[in-house]
Amino acid sequence: DTAVSQTPKYLVTQMGNDKSIKCEQNLGHDTMYWYKQDSKKFLKIMFSYNNKELIINETVPNRFSPKSPDKAHLNLHINSLELGDSAVYFCASSQWGIQETQYFGPGTRLLVL
Amino acid sequence: SQQGEEDPQALSIQEGENATMNCSYKTSINNLQWYRQNSGRGLVHLILIRSNEREKHSGRLRVTLDTSKKSSSLLITASRAADTASYFCATDAANAGGTSYGKLTFGQGTILTVHP
């Protein structure tokens, strides 16, 4: 009965590979987010989707492509992985216009070798 | 540029003492939120204070907001070893209509260690 779940929890891969991280929320929220936390614990928003529509797209390389098949899911696909992509990626969700609190998933630790 | 700046970067106290963390920001906000992150875990929402509020309480937490100084503080009273974690402030910028964009900008956090 986890509210926001992410898979996988850990991801170790080689430079140049393509990988996906999946996120699902069962809170009935209509907005979902992806954040990146670097090695210094700095957390920065990457994308957000409201009702499957992209509403926030920060300055992120176009190797990163979010996909929202429905309101409860927001996946992140990363092409041609680079060393600098190593980080912890967090998914979050909230209810637009009603509740600004965001609920975070446990994170996916990505290590690019 | 980073919106929230937190101070101190690290804080070490004994159980039972109070812990105070500060956050400064640069732009107009709709609200400011505090989150806790235990080592290797996701973020957990602690408390939200709106731009028209000055102080808010939740259990052992007390948050203040001074929009004229663009700063906030989080006070944890009677700390416990279980409070050991990183604490982040996050600002939710206001759009032209004064409502939320849903885009949180986080500070770099304060690492709190509470010794038993």
Contacts between the chains, C-beta under 8 A, distances in Angstrom:
chain1	res1	chain2	res2	distance
A	4	B	42	7.6
A	31	B	102	5.8
A	33	B	102	7.6
A	40	B	108	6.8
A	41	B	37	7.9
A	41	B	86	6.3
A	41	B	108	6.4
A	41	B	109	5.5
A	42	B	2	7.2
A	42	B	106	7.3
A	42	B	108	5.4
A	43	B	43	7.6
A	43	B	88	6.8
A	43	B	106	4.2
A	44	B	106	7.2
A	45	B	103	5.7
A	45	B	104	6.4
A	45	B	105	7.3
A	48	B	102	6.0
A	48	B	103	6.9
A	50	B	102	7.5
A	55	B	102	7.4
A	56	B	101	7.2
A	56	B	102	7.2
A	56	B	103	5.3
A	90	B	42	6.0
A	90	B	43	6.9
A	92	B	43	7.8
A	94	B	102	6.2
A	96	B	102	6.3
A	97	B	99	7.3
A	97	B	100	7.8
A	100	B	30	7.2
A	100	B	31	5.7
A	100	B	33	7.3
A	100	B	48	6.3
A	100	B	92	5.5
A	100	B	100	5.0
A	100	B	102	7.0
A	101	B	33	6.9
A	101	B	45	4.8
A	101	B	48	5.9
A	102	B	33	7.9
A	102	B	45	6.9
A	102	B	102	7.9
A	102	B	104	6.3
A	103	B	45	7.0
A	104	B	35	7.7
A	104	B	42	4.1
A	104	B	43	4.3
A	104	B	44	7.3
A	105	B	42	5.5
A	106	B	41	6.3
A	106	B	42	4.6
A	107	B	41	7.3
A	107	B	42	5.3
